[in-house]
Amino acid sequence: MKKRSVQHLGARKRIRVRRKRPSKTAARVPPNAVFLVGFMGAGKTSVGRALGQRLNSVFEDLDDRIERREGRTIAEIFRDSGEAEFRLAERAALQQVLEELSGGVARIVGLGGGTFAQEQNHRAIQASGIRTVFLDAPLPELWQRCQQSDPDTKRPLQTSANKFRELHKNRLPFYKTAFLQVDTEGKQVDAIAAEIAEKLHLKEIVMRSEQGESE
């Protein structure tokens, strides 16, 4: 009877140890999988492309995926269907990306200004184990950058300085939960990409052309 009791306790101890191990999903996330977050005009797309080139990795703008899935531009979705419909499309596209990254795909992804500030999205991203980088800049500089963008790509909130300021205030607490915060004021895109790579210890993916494989 004593021997049987000892075996039972031992089995219970082993169960406790297994529960402390990292989840299989988190273990599959590659180190070069990164989300760039920040407000409109933060430079997520330009910095993401520069970082992708530096690391020999793929960069994707989540808005581009949304447009491919929906068959229309972001501006058209806002204009014809409203923000609520856009958020549903955004959530579906993000979930698809999360599944790919959790499966081991190495990719740098730039998120829309509001993606990381949606409660459901925020929880899913934080739980995934994928590192996030907040690209920060003073509000006046963000506003100026947005005013210089293509008029056809502007969203309604980019046309009102007061709404722009209020939205930034509401989203800032979410941005500040990112794994890394980088100040982009007065910096060149390549310098920002280099800073991110250094601070996250990201390494260039070396391609083996003779074998058609990557390291």
C-alpha positions in Angstrom: 0.0 0.0 0.0 2.8 2.4 0.9 4.6 1.7 -2.5 1.3 2.4 -4.4 0.8 5.7 -2.4 4.4 6.9 -3.3 3.8 6.2 -7.0 0.6 8.2 -6.9 2.3 11.2 -5.3 5.1 11.0 -7.8 2.6 11.1 -10.7 1.1 14.2 -9.2 4.4 15.9 -9.0 5.2 15.2 -12.6 1.9 16.8 -13.6 2.8 20.0 -11.8 6.1 20.2 -13.6 4.5 19.8 -17.0 2.1 22.7 -16.3 5.1 25.1 -15.8 6.5 24.4 -19.3 6.0 27.0 -22.0 3.1 26.4 -24.4 3.8 24.7 -27.7 2.4 27.7 -29.5 4.9 30.1 -27.8 7.8 27.7 -28.4 7.1 27.8 -32.2 7.3 31.6 -32.5 10.5 32.4 -34.5 12.7 35.2 -33.0 12.4 37.3 -36.1 8.6 37.5 -35.8 7.9 41.1 -34.9 4.8 43.4 -34.8 5.4 47.1 -35.4 2.7 49.2 -33.6 2.1 52.9 -33.3 -0.2 55.7 -34.3 -0.9 56.9 -37.8 2.3 58.5 -39.3 4.6 56.6 -37.0 6.5 55.1 -40.0 5.5 51.4 -39.4 5.6 50.6 -43.1 8.8 52.4 -44.1 10.6 51.1 -41.0 9.2 47.6 -41.5 10.5 47.5 -45.0 13.9 48.7 -44.0 14.0 46.1 -41.2 13.0 43.4 -43.5 15.8 44.3 -45.9 18.3 44.4 -43.1 17.3 40.9 -41.9 16.6 39.4 -45.3 13.1 38.8 -44.0 9.6 39.3 -45.3 7.7 42.5 -44.3 3.9 42.6 -44.5 1.6 45.5 -43.8 -1.6 44.2 -42.2 -3.7 46.7 -44.2 -2.4 45.1 -47.4 -3.7 41.7 -46.3 -7.1 43.2 -45.4 -7.4 44.8 -48.8 -6.5 41.5 -50.5 -9.1 39.6 -48.4 -11.8 42.2 -48.9 -11.1 43.1 -52.5 -11.2 46.8 -51.8 -9.0 49.5 -50.3 -9.1 50.5 -46.6 -10.5 53.9 -47.6 -13.3 52.2 -49.5 -14.1 50.0 -46.5 -14.4 53.0 -44.2 -16.4 54.9 -46.7 -18.8 52.2 -47.8 -19.2 50.1 -44.7 -17.9 52.1 -41.7 -15.3 51.5 -39.0 -17.2 48.6 -37.4 -17.1 46.5 -40.6 -13.4 47.4 -41.0 -12.6 46.2 -37.5 -14.2 42.8 -38.2 -12.1 42.5 -41.4 -9.0 43.6 -39.5 -9.6 41.0 -36.7 -10.0 38.2 -39.2 -6.8 39.2 -41.0 -4.9 39.5 -37.8 -6.0 36.1 -36.6 -4.8 34.6 -39.9 -1.3 36.3 -39.4 -1.1 35.1 -35.8 -1.7 31.5 -36.9 1.0 31.7 -39.5 3.5 33.3 -37.1 2.7 30.8 -34.3 3.3 28.0 -36.8 6.9 29.1 -37.2 6.8 31.7 -40.1 9.4 34.5 -39.6 7.9 37.8 -40.7 7.8 41.4 -39.7 4.3 42.8 -39.6 3.2 46.4 -39.5 -0.2 46.9 -37.8 -2.7 49.6 -38.4 -2.8 52.5 -35.9 -5.9 51.0 -34.2 -5.2 47.3 -34.4 -3.1 47.0 -31.2 -5.6 49.3 -29.4 -8.6 47.0 -29.8 -9.0 45.0 -26.6 -9.5 41.6 -28.4 -6.6 42.1 -30.7 -4.4 43.4 -27.9 -5.0 40.3 -25.8 -4.4 37.9 -28.7 -1.1 39.6 -29.6 0.2 39.7 -26.1 -0.7 36.1 -25.5 1.0 35.0 -28.7 4.5 35.7 -27.4 5.4 37.6 -30.5 7.4 40.7 -29.6 5.9 44.1 -30.3 7.7 47.4 -31.1 6.1 50.8 -30.4 7.3 53.4 -32.9 6.8 56.7 -31.1 7.0 60.3 -32.2 5.6 63.7 -31.0 2.0 64.3 -31.9 2.7 67.4 -34.1 5.1 65.3 -36.2 2.7 62.5 -36.6 0.0 64.9 -37.7 2.4 66.5 -40.2 3.4 63.2 -41.7 -0.3 62.2 -42.2 -1.1 65.5 -43.9 1.7 64.8 -46.4 0.3 61.3 -47.3 -1.8 60.5 -50.3 -5.3 62.1 -50.0 -6.8 58.9 -51.5 -5.5 56.8 -48.6 -6.6 59.1 -45.8 -9.1 57.9 -43.2 -11.7 60.2 -41.8 -9.8 60.8 -38.5 -6.8 62.1 -40.4 -8.8 65.2 -41.5 -9.5 66.6 -38.0 -6.7 67.8 -35.7 -8.9 67.6 -32.6 -10.1 64.0 -33.3 -6.6 63.0 -34.3 -5.3 64.3 -30.8 -8.1 62.6 -28.9 -7.6 59.3 -30.7 -3.9 59.3 -30.0 -4.6 60.0 -26.3 -6.9 57.0 -26.1 -4.6 54.6 -27.9 -1.3 55.6 -26.2 -1.8 53.4 -23.1 -2.1 50.3 -25.4 1.1 51.3 -27.3 3.0 51.7 -24.1 2.5 48.0 -23.3 4.7 47.0 -26.3 7.8 44.9 -25.6 10.0 47.7 -26.9 9.5 51.4 -27.4 11.6 53.3 -30.0 11.6 57.1 -30.4 11.6 57.9 -34.1 11.8 61.7 -33.9 14.4 63.1 -36.2 15.8 59.7 -37.1 16.4 58.1 -40.5 14.5 55.0 -41.3 17.6 52.8 -41.6 18.8 54.0 -38.2 15.5 53.1 -36.6 15.6 49.6 -38.2 19.2 49.2 -37.0 18.2 50.2 -33.5 15.3 47.7 -33.4 17.5 44.9 -34.7 20.2 45.6 -32.1 17.8 45.9 -29.1 15.9 42.7 -30.0 19.0 40.8 -31.0 17.5 40.1 -34.4 19.9 38.3 -36.9 19.9 38.3 -40.6 18.4 35.2 -42.3 21.2 33.7 -44.4 20.0 32.0 -47.6 21.6 28.8 -48.8 21.2 29.3 -52.5 22.8 26.0 -53.5 20.3 24.0 -51.3 17.4 26.4 -51.7 17.1 26.6 -47.9 17.5 29.3 -45.3 19.2 29.2 -41.9 
